[in-house]
């Protein structure tokens, strides 16, 4: 069983989650950054993880999914999204997270399994622009605004449960 985990990560949390999931799976598991021309033909299972920044997934995700919908649909497949909005109860499922819901409605591919995980807030690592914008967004949404802090909101038990569910896909 060959599993391919593809990720699109801006600050590294989605990659970290992908690596964690990989550690819970059996068989031949490969992890790589998502690219528009990623070859998935030899994979038995495909898992795609993508982060959201300023309300949008990276454009490469949309291009890849559009190009690979037919092949993805022939394989065991799953999708997870990572964003700070998911730190709030009620905004942490594919049905309740507005970004994921809209994404899944807009594309033809419908993953067999989907999840949303809260990301991480890495203020000291951000550029001045990103730090300022994210601080403003966090202030509006009642989140952390101390730009000296780094906070990981990811619920690793939820991620592990998702990995266990995906592991059953053969």
DRENPA-3360 file (N, C-alpha, C; in nm, 2 decimals, always signed):
BEGIN
1 = XXXXXXXX = +0.09/-0.12/+0.00/+0.00/+0.00/+0.00/+0.09/+0.12/+0.00 ~ +0.07/+0.20/-0.10/+0.15/+0.33/-0.11/+0.06/+0.45/-0.09 ~ +0.10/+0.52/+0.01/+0.03/+0.64/+0.05/+0.11/+0.77/+0.02 ~ +0.05/+0.86/-0.05/+0.11/+0.99/-0.08/+0.04/+1.10/-0.01 ~ +0.12/+1.17/+0.08/+0.06/+1.28/+0.15/+0.12/+1.41/+0.09 ~ +0.03/+1.49/+0.04/+0.07/+1.62/-0.02/+0.03/+1.73/+0.07 ~ +0.11/+1.83/+0.08/+0.08/+1.94/+0.17/+0.11/+2.08/+0.10 ~ +0.03/+2.18/+0.14/+0.06/+2.32/+0.10/+0.06/+2.39/+0.23;
9 = XXXXXXXX = +0.18/+2.44/+0.27/+0.20/+2.50/+0.40/+0.27/+2.63/+0.39 ~ +0.22/+2.74/+0.46/+0.29/+2.87/+0.45/+0.39/+2.89/+0.56 ~ +0.36/+2.84/+0.68/+0.45/+2.86/+0.80/+0.49/+2.73/+0.86 ~ +0.46/+2.62/+0.80/+0.51/+2.49/+0.85/+0.41/+2.41/+0.93 ~ +0.30/+2.46/+0.98/+0.21/+2.38/+1.06/+0.14/+2.27/+0.98 ~ +0.10/+2.30/+0.86/+0.04/+2.19/+0.78/+0.14/+2.08/+0.75 ~ +0.26/+2.12/+0.72/+0.36/+2.02/+0.70/+0.38/+1.93/+0.83 ~ +0.39/+2.00/+0.94/+0.40/+1.93/+1.07/+0.29/+1.83/+1.09;
17 = XXXXXXXX = +0.17/+1.87/+1.06/+0.05/+1.79/+1.07/+0.06/+1.67/+0.98 ~ +0.10/+1.69/+0.85/+0.12/+1.59/+0.75/+0.22/+1.49/+0.80 ~ +0.33/+1.53/+0.86/+0.43/+1.44/+0.91/+0.38/+1.36/+1.03 ~ +0.30/+1.42/+1.11/+0.24/+1.35/+1.22/+0.15/+1.24/+1.17 ~ +0.06/+1.27/+1.08/-0.03/+1.17/+1.02/+0.05/+1.06/+0.96 ~ +0.16/+1.09/+0.88/+0.24/+0.99/+0.82/+0.30/+0.89/+0.92 ~ +0.33/+0.94/+1.04/+0.39/+0.86/+1.14/+0.29/+0.76/+1.20 ~ +0.16/+0.78/+1.17/+0.06/+0.69/+1.22/+0.01/+0.59/+1.12;
25 = XXXXXXXX = +0.06/+0.60/+1.00/+0.01/+0.52/+0.89/+0.11/+0.40/+0.86 ~ +0.06/+0.29/+0.81/+0.14/+0.18/+0.78/+0.17/+0.18/+0.63 ~ +0.26/+0.09/+0.59/+0.30/+0.08/+0.45/+0.40/+0.19/+0.41 ~ +0.41/+0.20/+0.28/+0.50/+0.29/+0.21/+0.43/+0.43/+0.21 ~ +0.48/+0.52/+0.29/+0.42/+0.66/+0.30/+0.52/+0.76/+0.26 ~ +0.48/+0.84/+0.16/+0.57/+0.95/+0.12/+0.50/+1.08/+0.14 ~ +0.58/+1.18/+0.18/+0.52/+1.32/+0.20/+0.60/+1.41/+0.11 ~ +0.52/+1.50/+0.04/+0.59/+1.60/-0.04/+0.50/+1.72/-0.05;
33 = XXXXXXXX = +0.57/+1.83/-0.08/+0.50/+1.96/-0.10/+0.41/+1.95/-0.23 ~ +0.29/+2.00/-0.22/+0.20/+2.00/-0.33/+0.25/+2.09/-0.44 ~ +0.25/+2.04/-0.56/+0.28/+2.11/-0.68/+0.18/+2.08/-0.79 ~ +0.15/+2.17/-0.88/+0.05/+2.16/-0.98/+0.07/+2.03/-1.06 ~ +0.19/+1.99/-1.08/+0.22/+1.88/-1.17/+0.26/+1.75/-1.09 ~ +0.22/+1.74/-0.96/+0.25/+1.63/-0.88/+0.19/+1.50/-0.94 ~ +0.27/+1.40/-0.95/+0.23/+1.27/-1.01/+0.17/+1.18/-0.90 ~ +0.04/+1.15/-0.91/-0.02/+1.06/-0.81/-0.06/+0.92/-0.87;
41 = XXXXXXXX = -0.01/+0.89/-0.99/-0.06/+0.77/-1.05/-0.02/+0.64/-0.97 ~ +0.10/+0.64/-0.91/+0.15/+0.52/-0.84/+0.10/+0.51/-0.70 ~ +0.02/+0.61/-0.65/-0.02/+0.60/-0.51/-0.16/+0.53/-0.50 ~ -0.17/+0.45/-0.40/-0.30/+0.38/-0.37/-0.39/+0.47/-0.29 ~ -0.33/+0.55/-0.21/-0.41/+0.65/-0.13/-0.34/+0.79/-0.14 ~ -0.43/+0.89/-0.14/-0.38/+1.03/-0.15/-0.44/+1.11/-0.04 ~ -0.36/+1.18/+0.03/-0.41/+1.27/+0.14/-0.35/+1.41/+0.10 ~ -0.44/+1.51/+0.10/-0.40/+1.64/+0.07/-0.43/+1.73/+0.19;
49 = XXXXXXXX = -0.33/+1.80/+0.24/-0.34/+1.90/+0.34/-0.31/+2.04/+0.30 ~ -0.39/+2.14/+0.33/-0.36/+2.27/+0.28/-0.40/+2.38/+0.39 ~ -0.32/+2.48/+0.39/-0.34/+2.59/+0.49/-0.41/+2.70/+0.42 ~ -0.48/+2.78/+0.51/-0.55/+2.90/+0.46/-0.48/+3.02/+0.52 ~ -0.46/+3.12/+0.43/-0.40/+3.25/+0.48/-0.49/+3.36/+0.42 ~ -0.54/+3.45/+0.50/-0.62/+3.56/+0.46/-0.75/+3.51/+0.38 ~ -0.80/+3.40/+0.43/-0.92/+3.34/+0.37/-0.91/+3.26/+0.25 ~ -0.79/+3.23/+0.20/-0.77/+3.16/+0.08/-0.66/+3.05/+0.09;
57 = XXXXXXXX = -0.69/+2.94/+0.02/-0.59/+2.84/+0.00/-0.49/+2.89/-0.10 ~ -0.37/+2.83/-0.11/-0.27/+2.86/-0.21/-0.33/+2.82/-0.35 ~ -0.31/+2.90/-0.45/-0.36/+2.87/-0.58/-0.32/+2.74/-0.64 ~ -0.21/+2.69/-0.60/-0.16/+2.56/-0.65/-0.26/+2.45/-0.61 ~ -0.33/+2.46/-0.50/-0.43/+2.36/-0.46/-0.54/+2.35/-0.56 ~ -0.60/+2.46/-0.59/-0.71/+2.47/-0.69/-0.67/+2.41/-0.82 ~ -0.55/+2.45/-0.87/-0.50/+2.40/-1.00/-0.48/+2.25/-1.00 ~ -0.42/+2.20/-0.89/-0.39/+2.06/-0.88/-0.52/+1.98/-0.88;
65 = XXXXXXXX = -0.62/+2.02/-0.79/-0.74/+1.95/-0.78/-0.82/+1.95/-0.91 ~ -0.82/+2.06/-0.97/-0.89/+2.07/-1.10/-0.83/+1.98/-1.21 ~ -0.70/+1.97/-1.21/-0.63/+1.89/-1.30/-0.64/+1.74/-1.27 ~ -0.65/+1.70/-1.14/-0.64/+1.56/-1.10/-0.77/+1.51/-1.04 ~ -0.88/+1.57/-1.06/-1.01/+1.53/-1.00/-1.04/+1.38/-1.04 ~ -1.03/+1.35/-1.16/-1.07/+1.21/-1.21/-0.98/+1.11/-1.14 ~ -0.85/+1.13/-1.14/-0.76/+1.03/-1.08/-0.77/+1.03/-0.93 ~ -0.79/+1.14/-0.86/-0.81/+1.14/-0.72/-0.93/+1.06/-0.68;
73 = XXXXXXXX = -1.04/+1.07/-0.76/-1.16/+1.01/-0.73/-1.15/+0.85/-0.75 ~ -1.05/+0.81/-0.82/-1.03/+0.66/-0.84/-0.95/+0.60/-0.72 ~ -0.90/+0.68/-0.64/-0.81/+0.63/-0.53/-0.88/+0.66/-0.39 ~ -0.83/+0.59/-0.29/-0.87/+0.62/-0.16/-0.81/+0.76/-0.13 ~ -0.89/+0.86/-0.09/-0.85/+0.99/-0.08/-0.91/+1.07/+0.04 ~ -0.84/+1.17/+0.08/-0.88/+1.25/+0.20/-0.82/+1.39/+0.18 ~ -0.88/+1.48/+0.26/-0.83/+1.62/+0.26/-0.84/+1.68/+0.40 ~ -0.74/+1.76/+0.44/-0.75/+1.83/+0.56/-0.71/+1.98/+0.54;
81 = XXXXXXXX = -0.77/+2.07/+0.61/-0.74/+2.21/+0.60/-0.69/+2.26/+0.73 ~ -0.60/+2.36/+0.73/-0.55/+2.41/+0.85/-0.57/+2.56/+0.85 ~ -0.63/+2.61/+0.96/-0.65/+2.76/+0.97/-0.67/+2.80/+1.11 ~ -0.65/+2.92/+1.14/-0.67/+2.97/+1.28/-0.81/+2.99/+1.32 ~ -0.90/+3.00/+1.22/-1.05/+3.01/+1.25/-1.09/+2.88/+1.32 ~ -1.03/+2.77/+1.29/-1.07/+2.64/+1.35/-1.03/+2.63/+1.49 ~ -0.97/+2.73/+1.55/-0.94/+2.72/+1.69/-1.07/+2.74/+1.78 ~ -1.17/+2.78/+1.71/-1.30/+2.81/+1.78/-1.39/+2.69/+1.76;
89 = XXXXXXXX = -1.45/+2.65/+1.86/-1.55/+2.54/+1.86/-1.67/+2.59/+1.77 ~ -1.71/+2.50/+1.68/-1.82/+2.54/+1.58/-1.77/+2.59/+1.45 ~ -1.64/+2.60/+1.44/-1.57/+2.65/+1.31/-1.46/+2.55/+1.28 ~ -1.47/+2.43/+1.33/-1.36/+2.33/+1.32/-1.40/+2.20/+1.25 ~ -1.50/+2.21/+1.17/-1.54/+2.09/+1.08/-1.55/+2.14/+0.94 ~ -1.55/+2.04/+0.84/-1.57/+2.08/+0.70/-1.70/+2.15/+0.68 ~ -1.80/+2.11/+0.76/-1.93/+2.17/+0.74/-1.95/+2.31/+0.80 ~ -1.87/+2.33/+0.91/-1.89/+2.46/+0.98/-1.78/+2.56/+0.95;
97 = XXXXXXXX = -1.67/+2.52/+0.89/-1.56/+2.61/+0.86/-1.59/+2.67/+0.72 ~ -1.62/+2.80/+0.72/-1.66/+2.87/+0.60/-1.56/+2.85/+0.48 ~ -1.44/+2.85/+0.51/-1.34/+2.84/+0.40/-1.34/+2.70/+0.33 ~ -1.35/+2.60/+0.42/-1.35/+2.46/+0.37/-1.48/+2.43/+0.30 ~ -1.59/+2.48/+0.36/-1.72/+2.45/+0.30/-1.73/+2.51/+0.16 ~ -1.68/+2.64/+0.15/-1.69/+2.70/+0.01/-1.59/+2.63/-0.09 ~ -1.48/+2.59/-0.04/-1.38/+2.52/-0.13/-1.44/+2.39/-0.18 ~ -1.50/+2.31/-0.09/-1.56/+2.18/-0.13/-1.68/+2.20/-0.22;
105 = XXXXXXXX = -1.75/+2.31/-0.20/-1.87/+2.34/-0.29/-1.82/+2.38/-0.43 ~ -1.71/+2.44/-0.44/-1.66/+2.50/-0.56/-1.59/+2.40/-0.65 ~ -1.54/+2.29/-0.60/-1.46/+2.19/-0.67/-1.55/+2.07/-0.71 ~ -1.50/+2.00/-0.81/-1.57/+1.87/-0.85/-1.53/+1.75/-0.76 ~ -1.40/+1.75/-0.71/-1.36/+1.64/-0.63/-1.42/+1.65/-0.49 ~ -1.47/+1.54/-0.44/-1.53/+1.53/-0.31/-1.45/+1.43/-0.23 ~ -1.37/+1.47/-0.14/-1.29/+1.38/-0.06/-1.37/+1.28/+0.01 ~ -1.32/+1.15/+0.03/-1.39/+1.05/+0.10/-1.39/+1.08/+0.25;
113 = XXXXXXXX = -1.29/+1.16/+0.29/-1.28/+1.19/+0.43/-1.22/+1.34/+0.43 ~ -1.27/+1.42/+0.52/-1.22/+1.56/+0.53/-1.22/+1.60/+0.67 ~ -1.13/+1.69/+0.70/-1.12/+1.74/+0.84/-1.06/+1.89/+0.83 ~ -1.08/+1.96/+0.94/-1.03/+2.09/+0.96/-0.95/+2.09/+1.10 ~ -0.83/+2.14/+1.09/-0.75/+2.15/+1.22/-0.71/+2.29/+1.24 ~ -0.71/+2.33/+1.36/-0.66/+2.46/+1.40/-0.51/+2.46/+1.38 ~ -0.46/+2.58/+1.33/-0.32/+2.59/+1.30/-0.24/+2.65/+1.42 ~ -0.14/+2.72/+1.38/-0.05/+2.78/+1.49/-0.03/+2.93/+1.46;
121 = XXXXXXXX = +0.00/+3.00/+1.56/+0.02/+3.15/+1.55/+0.17/+3.17/+1.58 ~ +0.24/+3.21/+1.48/+0.39/+3.23/+1.50/+0.43/+3.38/+1.48 ~ +0.37/+3.46/+1.56/+0.40/+3.61/+1.54/+0.55/+3.64/+1.51 ~ +0.64/+3.60/+1.60/+0.78/+3.64/+1.58/+0.84/+3.60/+1.44 ~ +0.78/+3.50/+1.38/+0.84/+3.45/+1.25/+0.78/+3.53/+1.13 ~ +0.67/+3.60/+1.15/+0.60/+3.67/+1.04/+0.68/+3.79/+1.00 ~ +0.65/+3.83/+0.87/+0.70/+3.96/+0.82/+0.62/+4.07/+0.90 ~ +0.67/+4.19/+0.89/+0.60/+4.30/+0.95/+0.46/+4.31/+0.90;
129 = XXXXXXXX = +0.44/+4.30/+0.77/+0.30/+4.31/+0.72/+0.21/+4.20/+0.77 ~ +0.26/+4.07/+0.76/+0.18/+3.96/+0.81/+0.15/+3.97/+0.96 ~ +0.25/+4.01/+1.04/+0.23/+4.02/+1.18/+0.12/+4.13/+1.21 ~ +0.13/+4.24/+1.14/+0.03/+4.34/+1.16/-0.11/+4.30/+1.12 ~ -0.12/+4.24/+1.00/-0.25/+4.20/+0.95/-0.31/+4.08/+1.04 ~ -0.23/+3.99/+1.08/-0.28/+3.88/+1.16/-0.32/+3.93/+1.30 ~ -0.24/+4.02/+1.35/-0.28/+4.08/+1.48/-0.42/+4.15/+1.47 ~ -0.44/+4.22/+1.36/-0.57/+4.29/+1.34/-0.68/+4.19/+1.33;
137 = XXXXXXXX = -0.66/+4.08/+1.26/-0.76/+3.98/+1.24/-0.79/+3.91/+1.38 ~ -0.68/+3.88/+1.45/-0.70/+3.82/+1.58/-0.77/+3.91/+1.68 ~ -0.75/+4.04/+1.67/-0.82/+4.13/+1.76/-0.96/+4.13/+1.73 ~ -1.00/+4.14/+1.60/-1.14/+4.14/+1.56/-1.21/+4.01/+1.60 ~ -1.14/+3.90/+1.59/-1.20/+3.77/+1.62/-1.18/+3.72/+1.77 ~ -1.12/+3.80/+1.85/-1.11/+3.77/+1.99/-0.99/+3.68/+2.02 ~ -0.89/+3.68/+1.94/-0.77/+3.59/+1.95/-0.65/+3.66/+2.02 ~ -0.54/+3.59/+2.02/-0.42/+3.64/+2.08/-0.36/+3.76/+2.00;
145 = XXXXXXXX = -0.32/+3.86/+2.07/-0.26/+3.98/+2.00/-0.12/+4.01/+2.04 ~ -0.07/+3.94/+2.13/+0.07/+3.96/+2.18/+0.17/+3.91/+2.08 ~ +0.23/+4.00/+2.00/+0.32/+3.96/+1.89/+0.45/+3.90/+1.93 ~ +0.47/+3.88/+2.06/+0.59/+3.81/+2.11/+0.57/+3.66/+2.12 ~ +0.44/+3.62/+2.11/+0.40/+3.48/+2.14/+0.40/+3.39/+2.01 ~ +0.42/+3.27/+2.04/+0.39/+3.16/+1.94/+0.30/+3.06/+2.01 ~ +0.19/+3.04/+1.95/+0.08/+2.95/+2.01/+0.04/+2.84/+1.91 ~ +0.05/+2.72/+1.95/+0.00/+2.61/+1.86/-0.14/+2.57/+1.91;
153 = XXXXXXXX = -0.24/+2.59/+1.82/-0.38/+2.56/+1.85/-0.42/+2.42/+1.81 ~ -0.33/+2.35/+1.74/-0.36/+2.22/+1.68/-0.40/+2.12/+1.79 ~ -0.51/+2.05/+1.77/-0.56/+1.95/+1.86/-0.50/+1.82/+1.81 ~ -0.39/+1.77/+1.87/-0.32/+1.65/+1.81/-0.40/+1.53/+1.83 ~ -0.49/+1.52/+1.93/-0.58/+1.40/+1.94/-0.68/+1.39/+1.82 ~ -0.73/+1.51/+1.78/-0.82/+1.51/+1.67/-0.74/+1.47/+1.54 ~ -0.62/+1.52/+1.53/-0.53/+1.48/+1.41/-0.51/+1.33/+1.41 ~ -0.48/+1.27/+1.53/-0.46/+1.13/+1.54/-0.58/+1.05/+1.50;
161 = XXXXXXXX = -0.70/+1.10/+1.55/-0.82/+1.03/+1.51/-0.84/+1.03/+1.36 ~ -0.81/+1.14/+1.30/-0.82/+1.15/+1.15/-0.73/+1.05/+1.09 ~ -0.61/+1.04/+1.14/-0.51/+0.95/+1.08/-0.56/+0.80/+1.09 ~ -0.62/+0.77/+1.21/-0.67/+0.64/+1.23/-0.79/+0.61/+1.13 ~ -0.87/+0.71/+1.11/-0.98/+0.69/+1.01/-0.92/+0.67/+0.87 ~ -0.82/+0.75/+0.83/-0.76/+0.74/+0.70/-0.69/+0.61/+0.68 ~ -0.63/+0.56/+0.79/-0.56/+0.43/+0.78/-0.65/+0.31/+0.74 ~ -0.78/+0.33/+0.77/-0.88/+0.22/+0.73/-0.91/+0.22/+0.58;
169 = XX = -0.87/+0.32/+0.51/-0.90/+0.33/+0.36/-0.80/+0.24/+0.29 ~ -0.84/+0.15/+0.22/-0.76/+0.05/+0.15/-0.79/+0.06/+0.00;
% end
